[in-house]
Amino acid sequence: MTDPTTAPDETAEAKTTAEASTSPAQAPASPLIKRLINTLVYDYSDRFAGGQVVATFHDSYALLAKTARITAFLPTLAERFTRERLDAYAQAHGMQTKRAPEILFVCVHNAGRSQMAAAFARYYGQTHVHIRTGGSDPGERIQPEVSHAMKEVGISLDEEFPKPLTDEVVAAADVVITMGCGDTCPYIPGRRYEDWPIADPAETDADGVEAIRDDIDTRVRELLGSVLPGVAMPELTHPKT
């Protein structure tokens, strides 16, 4: 994984070049890619060297390209993923102030359980908490049955996408919730870890997915109650029936 804080000296440049030559997919040269990279370099110029921002973008693109079914959206998804990684690194290393507790939800494919948990946490926690997700073996897309089940309670996953778990995202977390990924999540002392024994939605029917959704809903409410004591949580716009 690229270290965004490394100064752009000859060693770092050689490392970046070597990584680019062996990467499974580099972002192709295009006006859109150039614009996205230039914006990232400008936005993070107060915290990171430009060369490291560029390297992190290409690394993020390559990681997402491993499982992408449709590549048309890869540049914008890579830009979002790059921002998430740079922000996480900056927070973990005191370069950027944390405005809220950080909760990281992890499952195997980042296409079902962790996405549902993150969506509930964002809905209930609002601006009082910051949520990230990752997968030990990210899938190609959010599971359609999961998206449907969440829409039934008024929460959309249309803007979400599976992404790999990276070290800087774990380092930035205050709370790490794992679901079925075993020992693949790195352990960092000082974080609160919980493992939720929740079945994989991909291995059940529609009723099973709804039961998993409702279980996650309850667990997220309890988690936020401990992380944000005294903070009132909104009700679902489409209550479960």
Backbone as a ProteinNet text record, in pm:
[ID]
protein_1_A
[PRIMARY]
MTDPTTAPDETAEAKTTAEASTSPAQAPASPLIKRLINTLVYDYSDRFAGGQVVATFHDSYALLAKTARITAFLPTLAERFTRERLDAYAQAHGMQTKRAPEILFVCVHNAGRSQMAAAFARYYGQTHVHIRTGGSDPGERIQPEVSHAMKEVGISLDEEFPKPLTDEVVAAADVVITMGCGDTCPYIPGRRYEDWPIADPAETDADGVEAIRDDIDTRVRELLGSVLPGVAMPELTHPKT
[TERTIARY]
84.5	0	87.2	49.1	124.3	116.8	231.1	234.9	221.3	108	85.3	177.2	248.1	327.6	473.3	513.2	652.8	692.2	803.5	849.4	886.9	863.8	889.1	1036.8	1123.8	1264.6	1287.7	1415.2	1443.7	1397.3	1414.2	1372.1	1222.5	1146.6	1001	958	1028.1	991.8	1016.4	1129.8	1159.6	1056.7	1017.2	917.3	785.4	744.3	619.4	624.2	738.7	752.9	744.2	809.2	805.1	664.7	592.3	454.9	368.6	389.7	309.2	333.7	459.7	492.1	435.3	408.6	356.5	210.4	150	10.9	-80.4	-189.8	-279.2	-359.3	-373.2	-450.2	-415.1	-360.3	-332.2	-441.2	-472.6	-571.7	-521.4	-599.4	-554.6	-547.3	-462.8	-451.8	-577.6	-640.7	-760.2	-782.2	-857.3	-885.6	-953.7	-1044.1	-1112.7	-1014.3	-929.6	-831.1	-739.8	-694.1	-605.2	-674.1	-801.5	-874.6	-893.7	-929.7	-949.7	-820.3	-710.2	-581.8	-539.6	-553.7	-514.3	-595.7	-723.3	-807.6	-763.4	-733.2	-685.9	-554.7	-461	-332.1	-351.3	-439	-465.8	-532.1	-633	-708.5	-624.9	-525.5	-445.2	-303	-278.6	-143.2	-93.3	-184.5	-142.5	-101.5	-125.4	-94.8	-3.3	-8.6	66.8	141.9	255	328.9	246.5	255.7	175.9	199.2	325.6	356.4	290.5	275.8	213.4	62	2.1	-141.1	-167.3	-83.7	-98.7	-81.3	19.9	44	-72.1	-129.1	-241.7	-364.3	-384.9	-496.2	-479.1	-360.9	-339.9	-351.2	-303.2	-316	-462.9	-539.9	-682.6	-754.9	-719.8	-779.6	-750.8	-624.5	-585.7	-658.8	-673.8	-743.2	-889.5	-955.2	-1095.5	-1112.4	-1015.7	-1025.3	-1019.7	-966.1	-954.8	-1090.9	-1194.3	-1325.9	-1433.6	-1397.9	-1498.4	-1558.6	-1691.3	-1760.4	-1777.3	-1799.3	-1815.6	-1708.8	-1624.2	-1510.2	-1540.1	-1657.1	-1688	-1684.6	-1719.7	-1725.9	-1600.7	-1503	-1383.3	-1309.8	-1292.2	-1220	-1283.2	-1415.3	-1479	-1480.8	-1496.5	-1491.4	-1350.7	-1249.6	-1111.1	-1082.8	-1140.2	-1122.6	-1183.7	-1302.8	-1367.5	-1287	-1238.9	-1161.6	-1028.8	-967.1	-843	-863.7	-970.5	-1000.3	-1020.3	-1091.7	-1116.6	-985.7	-896.7	-769.1	-679.4	-671.5	-587.8	-640.8	-772.5	-831.9	-804.1	-818.9	-795.6	-650.9	-557.9	-416.8	-387.7	-441.6	-417.9	-474.7	-591.2	-651.6	-571.3	-529.7	-456.1	-321.7	-264	-131.7	-134.7	-252.1	-261.2	-243.5	-257.8	-243.8	-378.1	-485.9	-621.2	-706.9	-778.9	-857.3	-977.4	-1000	-1120.6	-1236.8	-1342.5	-1458.6	-1564.1	-1549.1	-1646	-1579.3	-1632.3	-1578.1	-1584.6	-1483.6	-1474.8	-1511.9	-1608.8	-1647.3	-1622.3	-1555.6	-1525.4	-1599.8	-1677.8	-1749.4	-1680.9	-1648.2	-1573.9	-1645.6	-1662.1	-1705.7	-1622.8	-1651.5	-1565.5	-1570.3	-1690.2	-1702.8	-1740.8	-1769.5	-1811.2	-1926.6	-2013.6	-2124.6	-2258.5	-2257.1	-2381.1	-2384.3	-2332.8	-2342.9	-2280.4	-2156.5	-2089.2	-2155.6	-2209.2	-2277.1	-2409.1	-2482.3	-2605.6	-2576.1	-2476	-2440.5	-2397.2	-2316	-2270.1	-2385.6	-2478	-2593	-2680.2	-2705.7	-2783.3	-2708.7	-2578.6	-2500.6	-2498.6	-2487.3	-2490.8	-2628.3	-2731.5	-2867.4	-2894.2	-2863.6	-2893	-2792.9	-2665.6	-2563.3	-2553.9	-2600.9	-2598.9	-2458.7	-2446	-2314.8	-2234.2	-2289.1	-2222.1	-2118.3	-2111.1	-2018.7	-1977.3	-1857.1	-1810.2	-1791.2	-1839.5	-1845.4	-1761.6	-1687.5	-1615.9	-1642.1	-1619.3	-1636	-1517.8	-1503.8	-1401.6	-1429.3	-1366.2	-1384.1	-1251.3	-1240	-1117.1	-1099.7	-1210.1	-1209.1	-1326.6	-1313.8	-1429.3	-1494.6	-1627.4	-1704.1	-1712.9	-1790.3	-1804.5	-1905	-2007.2	-2112.8	-2189.2	-2268.6	-2356.8	-2459.1	-2483.6	-2579.8	-2718.5	-2783.2	-2914.8	-3018.9	-3015.9	-3112	-3090.9	-2966	-2934	-2984.2	-2959.4	-3008.6	-3160.4	-3227.2	-3373.9	-3422.3	-3360.5	-3402.3	-3384.2	-3278.1	-3254.6	-3353.4	-3387.4	-3485.3	-3621.6	-3650.2	-3776.9	-3790.2	-3677.8	-3683	-3642.7	-3636.8	-3613.8	-3469.5	-3376.3	-3234.4	-3178.1	-3113.2	-3059.5	-2910	-2869.7	-2727.7	-2678	-2753.3	-2721.7	-2585.5	-2539.1	-2412.2	-2293.6	-2318.6	-2211.8	-2150.6	-2029.1	-1961.2	-1862.1	-1839.2	-1742.3	-1601.4	-1526.1	-1389.8	-1302.3	-1174.4	-1086	-1053.4	-1022.6	-979.8	-833.3	-802	-663.9	-616.3	-485.1	-426.9	-461.6	-460.3	-483.2	-625.8	-721.7	-860.8	-877.1	-807.2	-811.1	-744.7	-632.9	-558.8	-639.4	-727	-805.9	-926.9	-965.7	-1089.6	-1074.3	-1181	-1190.1	-1258.6	-1352.2	-1426.2	-1422	-1388.5	-1384.8	-1482.7	-1581.2	-1681.1	-1656.1	-1628.9	-1604.5	-1723.1	-1748.9	-1860.7	-1818.4	-1767.6	-1737.4	-1604.2	-1516.1	-1389	-1273.7	-1300.1	-1198.2	-1081.2	-960.9	-839.7	-777.8	-849	-791	-787.4	-863.1	-861.9	-742.3	-655.2	-539.2	-581.7	-505	-534	-440.3	-496	-418.3	-457.1	-364.7	-396.9	-462.9	-551.7	-617.4	-749.9	-784.2	-914.8	-1012.9	-1136.6	-1241.8	-1282.2	-1272	-1306.5	-1428	-1517.2	-1629.5	-1647.8	-1679.7	-1712.6	-1859.2	-1935.1	-2077.4	-2098.4	-2148.3	-2171.9	-2299.8	-2288.7	-2405.1	-2385.5	-2489.3	-2481.7	-2462.7	-2408.2	-2386.2	-2518.5	-2565.2	-2691.3	-2689.7	-2571.7	-2562.8	-2598.7	-2605	-2630.2	-2770.3	-2863.4	-2999.6	-3100.4	-3229.3	-3334.1	-3376.2	-3480.3	-3523	-3563.2	-3635.5	-3673.9	-3550.9	-3452.1	-3329.7	-3253.9	-3251.6	-3184.7	-3253.9	-3385.9	-3459.2	-3429	-3418.1	-3385.3	-3244.6	-3151.3	-3015.2	-3016.8	-3089.8	-3102.5	-3154.2	-3258.3	-3318	-3223.7	-3148.2	-3048.9	-2941.5	-2893.1	-2790.3	-2844.9	-2968	-3032.6	-3026.4	-3066.6	-3066.9	-2925.4	-2831.3	-2692.7	-2633.8	-2664.3	-2612.5	-2669.8	-2796.7	-2857.2	-2788.4	-2763.1	-2696.8	-2553.6	-2484.4	-2347.5	-2343.2	-2429.6	-2430.7	-2471.8	-2558.6	-2596.2	-2477.7	-2380	-2260	-2154.8	-2148.1	-2050	-2096.6	-2228.5	-2286.8	-2393.2	-2355.2	-2456	-2529.6	-2661.4	-2742.2	-2782.8	-2729.6	-2764.8	-2892	-2993.4	-3120.8	-3104.4	-3156.4	-3148.3	-3283.7	-3284.3	-3410.6	-3476.9	-3605.2	-3675.5	-3663	-3679.9	-3678	-3796.5	-3774.5	-3883.9	-3984.1	-3936.2	-4021	-4005.2	-4075.8	-4058.6	-4083.2	-4011.9	-4029.9	-4169.1	-4228	-4363.3	-4356.5
-119.7	0	123.6	223	345.9	424.1	474.2	562.7	704.9	774.5	905.4	1012.5	986.8	1093	1089.1	991.5	980.4	1094.9	1158	1267.9	1214.4	1294.3	1247.3	1253.7	1171.3	1167.6	1059.7	1032.5	936.8	796.9	759.2	625.6	608.4	707.5	700.5	698.2	777.9	781.1	646.4	581.8	450.9	348.7	357.7	265	281.5	407.4	433.9	379	399	349.9	198.2	132	-14	-63.8	2.1	-36.8	-21.9	87.2	111.9	5.8	-40.1	-136.4	-274.1	-307.1	-438.1	-436.1	-319.9	-309.3	-375.4	-441.5	-509.8	-414.2	-291.4	-195.6	-54.6	22.8	163.2	247.7	359.2	448.1	497.4	483.2	525.9	677.7	725	868.9	919.1	1018.6	1078	1213.8	1301.9	1433.1	1420.7	1322.6	1305.5	1264.3	1166.2	1121.4	1237.1	1311.5	1425.5	1527.7	1556.2	1654.5	1605.3	1477.9	1423.3	1426.9	1387.2	1386.3	1527.6	1621.2	1758.8	1816.1	1782.8	1830.7	1769.6	1640.4	1574	1634.5	1655	1712.4	1850.2	1929	2063.5	2055.8	1970.1	1962.2	1910	1826.3	1765.8	1821.5	1931.9	1988.2	2035.4	2062.4	2105.8	1989.2	1865.1	1749.2	1647.4	1636.9	1532.4	1587.2	1524.4	1556.9	1514.9	1593.9	1566.1	1428.5	1385.4	1254.7	1140.8	1156.9	1051.8	1050.3	1165.7	1170	1098.6	1126.2	1061	910	866.9	724	656.3	724.6	667.3	655.7	753.3	744.5	622.3	604.6	491.7	359	355	233.9	203.9	307.2	289.4	241.6	298.8	257.3	109.4	69.6	-68.5	-165.1	-128.2	-215	-234	-127.1	-137.1	-208.9	-192.6	-253.7	-405.9	-461.4	-606.9	-676.2	-607.4	-671.4	-594.3	-484.5	-401.8	-473.9	-473.7	-531.1	-425.9	-303.3	-193.1	-89.3	-58.8	28.9	176.6	207.4	347.3	436.2	380.5	460.8	450	373.4	352.9	482.4	576.6	698.6	773.2	791.7	865.5	784.1	651.1	567.7	567.9	565.2	570.2	703.8	810.4	941.7	942.8	885.4	878.1	791.9	678.5	586.9	651.2	725.7	795.4	896.8	973.3	1070.5	1001.5	890.8	817.9	769.9	719.1	668	779.9	889.8	1001.8	1064.4	1081.5	1135.9	1044.7	914.3	819.2	825.4	829.3	835.9	964.5	1074	1203.1	1203.5	1144.6	1138.5	1048.4	933.5	838	892.7	984.1	1036.7	1181.9	1228.4	1361	1475.6	1450.1	1554.7	1621.4	1561.7	1610.3	1580.5	1679.3	1664.4	1572.8	1483.1	1401.4	1483.5	1493.1	1568.7	1481.9	1350.8	1258.7	1123	1036.4	901	827.4	746.9	672.6	526.4	476.6	336.3	270.7	156.5	81.8	-50.9	-78.7	-205.4	-289.8	-412.8	-500.7	-633.9	-679.6	-817.1	-868.9	-986.5	-1046.9	-969.6	-951.6	-893	-744.9	-687.6	-547.8	-520.2	-620.1	-610.5	-638.1	-666.1	-700.3	-651.3	-732.5	-702	-569.1	-546.4	-422.7	-301	-315	-202.7	-170.3	-273.7	-248.7	-182.6	-232.5	-174.8	-29.6	-2.1	134.5	227.4	179.9	262.9	295	195.2	221.9	318.2	298.8	384.1	528.8	547.4	684.5	747.1	666.9	719.2	758.4	669.6	696.3	794	782.4	866.2	1005.5	1023.9	1153.7	1214.9	1338	1404.1	1373.8	1293.3	1265.3	1154.3	1087.1	976.2	968.1	916.7	899.7	751.3	706.3	563.6	529.5	419	364.6	214	157.3	13.3	-43.2	-174.3	-240.6	-389.2	-455.9	-599.5	-671	-787.4	-865.4	-925	-945.3	-995	-929.5	-802.2	-725.3	-784.9	-774.1	-825.8	-728.1	-766.2	-683.8	-571	-593.2	-494.4	-523.5	-426.2	-449	-555.9	-650.4	-755.9	-695.6	-725.5	-667.6	-692.9	-811.8	-842.9	-754.8	-720.5	-632.2	-490.3	-441.9	-309.3	-301.8	-407.3	-410.1	-408.6	-488.5	-495.5	-361.1	-290.6	-159.6	-55.3	-62	31.9	13.1	-110	-135.7	-56.7	-21.4	58.8	203.9	241.7	381.7	425.5	331.4	366	314	400.8	363.9	332.9	230.1	195.6	225	301.9	324.5	390	469.4	540.2	462.8	346.9	271	169.9	125.2	26.6	-51.2	-179.6	-258.3	-201.6	-203.1	-154	-240.1	-253	-335.7	-267.7	-348.6	-298.6	-258.4	-134.7	-87.4	-49.2	-53.5	-33	102.6	207.5	340.6	357.8	289.5	297.4	229.6	117.8	51.2	139.5	200	282.3	403	453.7	572.3	539.8	413.3	375.8	378.9	419.7	407.8	277.7	234.6	110.9	30.7	-98.1	-186	-300.2	-311.1	-417.5	-514.2	-640	-741	-836.1	-885	-976.7	-1084.3	-1194.6	-1308.6	-1307.3	-1209.4	-1204.2	-1263.9	-1318.9	-1389.2	-1302.2	-1354.5	-1285.2	-1197	-1173.2	-1095.3	-946.6	-900.5	-759	-731.2	-637.5	-606.5	-560.4	-600.6	-560.6	-448.6	-340.2	-226.6	-200.4	-204.9	-181.6	-45.8	-41.5	84.5	104.8	17.3	25.3	-68.1	-34.5	-122.5	-216.7	-345.3	-445.6	-525.3	-551.5	-640.9	-728.5	-855.1	-943.6	-982.5	-951.3	-982.8	-1111.3	-1217.6	-1344.6	-1339	-1282.7	-1261.7	-1339.6	-1410.7	-1491.5	-1403.6	-1462.1	-1391.1	-1383.3	-1262.3	-1249.8	-1323.8	-1345.5	-1414.3	-1562.1	-1612.7	-1754.8	-1783.4	-1690.1	-1711	-1653.4	-1666.3	-1614.1	-1474.8	-1419.1	-1282.2	-1265	-1362.9	-1353.7	-1355.2	-1435.4	-1441.5	-1310	-1245.2	-1115.4	-1012.5	-1014.2	-921.2	-947	-1073.8	-1106.8	-1058.1	-1073.1	-1023.1	-871.6	-806.2	-660	-614.6	-679.5	-638.7	-665.1	-774.7	-803.9	-695.3	-658.4	-553.9	-421	-390.8	-268	-259.3	-366	-368.4	-352.8	-423	-417.2	-277	-212.8	-78.4	20.4	10.9	99.2	83	-41.3	-65.8	-12.3	-32	18.1	169.4	237.7	383.9	435.1	360.6	399.9	401.5	312.6	310.2	410	434.9	529	673.2	693.4	828.2	832.3	814.7	813.5	947.2	938.2	1059.3	1124	1076.7	1135.7	1068.7	1150.5	1096.8	1050.1	933	878.1	888.3	923.2	935	800	800.9	678.5	655.7	531.7	500.5	565.3	613.4	674.6	569.3	446.5	334.4	224.6	232.4	133.7	-8.2	-100.9	-242.2	-287.8	-374.5	-423.7	-569.6
0	0	0	-74.9	-84	45.4	91.4	207.4	157	181.1	122.8	174.8	286.9	347.3	306.7	231	193.5	101.1	129.4	45.2	-91.4	-197.2	-333.5	-370	-304.7	-338.8	-443.8	-476.9	-582.7	-546.2	-416.3	-374.6	-389.8	-343	-353.6	-498.6	-582.5	-723.6	-788.9	-752	-808.2	-762.4	-634.1	-581.2	-654.4	-674.4	-743.7	-886.3	-952.2	-1088.6	-1092.8	-993.5	-989.5	-965.3	-874.7	-847.3	-971.5	-1044.9	-1164	-1270.5	-1281	-1385.8	-1358.2	-1229.9	-1195.7	-1156.7	-1153.1	-1111.1	-1213.1	-1166.2	-1259.8	-1346.4	-1306.4	-1386.3	-1342.8	-1434.3	-1406.3	-1470.5	-1408	-1465.8	-1600.6	-1706.2	-1838.7	-1847.9	-1935.8	-1957.2	-2026.8	-1967.1	-2025.8	-1962.3	-2028.2	-1967.3	-1831.9	-1815.7	-1687.8	-1579	-1607.3	-1509.2	-1469.7	-1568.2	-1540.6	-1452	-1479.8	-1399.8	-1256.7	-1241	-1106.7	-1025.7	-1089.4	-1019.1	-982	-1074.4	-1045.1	-928.8	-924.3	-813.9	-681.9	-683.7	-561.9	-513.5	-603.5	-565.5	-503.6	-563.3	-509.6	-371.6	-358.4	-233.6	-117.1	-146.6	-39	-32.4	-100.3	-105.5	30.2	124.4	256.9	346.9	300.7	383.8	317.1	184.6	115.9	-4.9	-33.4	-154.7	-276.7	-382.4	-500.6	-558.9	-561	-617.7	-542.3	-411.4	-332.1	-349.9	-371.8	-402	-534.4	-633	-763.5	-749.9	-673.3	-655.6	-584.8	-487.2	-414.4	-504.3	-591.2	-686.2	-776.4	-833.7	-924.5	-849.5	-726.1	-645.8	-617.5	-585.3	-559	-684.1	-798	-925.1	-950.3	-928.8	-954.1	-861.9	-735.3	-640.1	-679.9	-718.7	-757.5	-891.3	-979.6	-1112.4	-1106.5	-998	-986.8	-991.4	-941.5	-935.4	-1011.3	-1075.5	-1142.3	-1262.2	-1269.2	-1384.4	-1494.3	-1454	-1548.3	-1517.3	-1614.2	-1589.6	-1612.7	-1668	-1699.3	-1576.3	-1460.3	-1338.8	-1253.5	-1298.2	-1217.8	-1182	-1273.2	-1235.4	-1118	-1121.3	-1012.1	-883.2	-893.8	-774	-715.1	-801.1	-753.4	-685.2	-737.5	-673.9	-535	-519.3	-388.4	-292.4	-341.7	-259	-217.1	-307.3	-275.4	-164.4	-173.7	-68.1	66.4	63.3	187.7	249.4	167.9	217.1	267.6	193.4	236.4	364.4	373	494.8	613.8	592.8	700.9	748.4	654.3	693	769.4	720	785.8	927.3	946.1	1079	1171.6	1120.2	1202.7	1248.4	1172	1203.7	1251	1293.3	1352.8	1256.5	1126.5	1026.4	996.9	1044.7	1017.7	1139.7	1186.9	1307.7	1285.1	1381.7	1378.7	1432.4	1355.8	1398.4	1465.4	1454.6	1512.2	1528.7	1615.5	1627.7	1493.7	1466.9	1341.5	1365.9	1289.8	1298.3	1163.2	1166.4	1045.1	1049.3	944.1	931.1	823.8	859.1	768.7	753.6	628.7	602.1	485.8	438.2	336.6	205.5	150.2	16.9	17.7	133.7	142.6	46.9	33.8	-60.9	4.8	135.5	204.1	347	438.8	581.3	620.9	580.9	620.6	558.1	436.6	372.6	442.2	484.6	558.1	691.5	762.9	892.7	877.9	776.9	754.6	721.7	639.7	601.1	721	805.5	927	1019.3	1032.6	1121.9	1073.2	942.5	888.9	911.2	894.3	909.6	1054.7	1145.8	1286.2	1349.3	1310.1	1371.4	1314.2	1191.1	1122.8	1129.4	1173.1	1175.6	1300.7	1390.3	1518.2	1507.7	1393.8	1376.3	1230.3	1205.2	1068	1041.5	925.5	895	772.4	783.1	668.4	661.1	542.1	523.4	445.6	448.2	370	363.7	267.3	252.9	242.7	306.7	297.5	157.6	87.2	-50.8	-122.5	-158.9	-207.7	-331.6	-335.5	-447.2	-562.6	-663.2	-782.7	-765.1	-682.5	-666.5	-537.2	-494	-380.3	-419.4	-332	-363.7	-386.5	-499	-529.2	-420.1	-360.4	-254.9	-133	-107.8	4.3	-23.9	-144.1	-182.1	-170.6	-216.7	-211.1	-66.6	18.3	158.1	228.1	195.5	258.5	206.9	78.8	24.5	89.7	134.2	201.8	332	392.1	515.9	489.8	361.5	326.3	318	305.2	297.4	165.7	90.2	-40.1	-31.5	-105.1	-118.8	-259.9	-335	-476.4	-498.2	-402.4	-418.9	-361	-303.6	-238.9	-335.3	-303.7	-387.2	-300.4	-332.8	-256.3	-273.7	-165.6	-170	-80.1	-111.1	-28.2	103.6	201.7	331.6	321.9	359.7	354.3	494.2	513	645.4	705.4	622.3	677.7	727.9	664.5	708.8	845	864.7	994.7	1100.7	1065.4	1160.9	1207.5	1121.3	1156.7	1242.3	1249.5	1317.6	1469.1	1535.1	1680.7	1719.1	1634.8	1656	1526.4	1536.1	1419.4	1442.9	1354.4	1362.4	1247.5	1278.7	1176.3	1169.1	1048.2	1025.1	927.2	979.1	895	824	853.1	780.3	860	976	1052.2	1091.5	1070.9	1115.4	1007.5	897.6	788.1	817.5	916.3	951.7	1042.1	1005.4	1089.2	1228.7	1328.9	1466.6	1507	1556.9	1604.1	1749.1	1841.6	1982.6	2003.8	2101.1	2134.7	2064.9	1971.6	1904.2	1973.4	1962.8	2013.6	1901	1924.3	1825	1871.1	1777	1801.5	1678.2	1699.9	1588.8	1599.7	1495.6	1494.6	1414.5	1478.5	1408.1	1326.1	1206.7	1119.9	990.4	947.6	825.9	702.6	596.5	470.9	394.1	359.7	283.8	151.9	94.6	-34	-22.7	98.9	118.6	171	152.6	201.1	102.5	136	48	92.7	29.5	58.3	204.3	258.9	399.8	489.8	452.1	530	526.8	410.5	399.2	487.8	490	575.5	722.8	760.7	899.5	934.8	842.6	864.3	876.6	787	793.1	929	979.1	1106	1223.3	1215.2	1318	1320.1	1202.5	1192.4	1242	1208.3	1254.8	1407.5	1473.9	1620.7	1675.7	1617.6	1664.6	1646	1533.1	1507.5	1608	1637.3	1737.5	1873	1911.3	2039.7	2038.1	1926.1	1913.5	1926.1	1851.5	1856.1	1994	2061.9	2196.7	2290.8	2267	2351.2	2305.2	2174.4	2120.7	2138.9	2125.6	2133.1	2242.6	2367.8	2474.7	2483.4	2491.7	2505.4	2375.5	2262.9	2132.9	2081.6	2050.7	2000.7	1856.5	1825.5	1690.4	1620.7	1493.5	1420.6	1397	1372.2	1335.9	1185.4	1143.2	1001.2	931.4	809.9	734.2	686.1	669.5	630	734.7	847	953.7	905.2	965.9	931.8	974.8	892.2	923.5	962.3
[MASK]
+++++++++++++++++++++++++++++++++++++++++++++++++++++++++++++++++++++++++++++++++++++++++++++++++++++++++++++++++++++++++++++++++++++++++++++++++++++++++++++++++++++++++++++++++++++++++++++++++++++++++++++++++++++++++++++++++++++++++++++++++

